[in-house]
């Protein structure tokens, strides 16, 4: 079998996934702050941060044509 490379997700689906990833990253961050320093934990945290970054960079940001910086 070949993987499906044309995954269709709604904006809401992406919001749910992003929220879940942020919550998991938060829990992992707390474990690190509390002294847990396993290589697996650090690797998982890096993977979560990279994935959240990929999601962030795929967003189309809307800026009104009437927007002027600083005012």
Secondary structure, 3 states (H helix, E strand, C coil): CCCCCCCCCCHHHHHHHHHHHHHHHHHHHHHHHCCCCCHHHHHHHHHHHHHHHHHHHCCCCCCCCCCCCCC
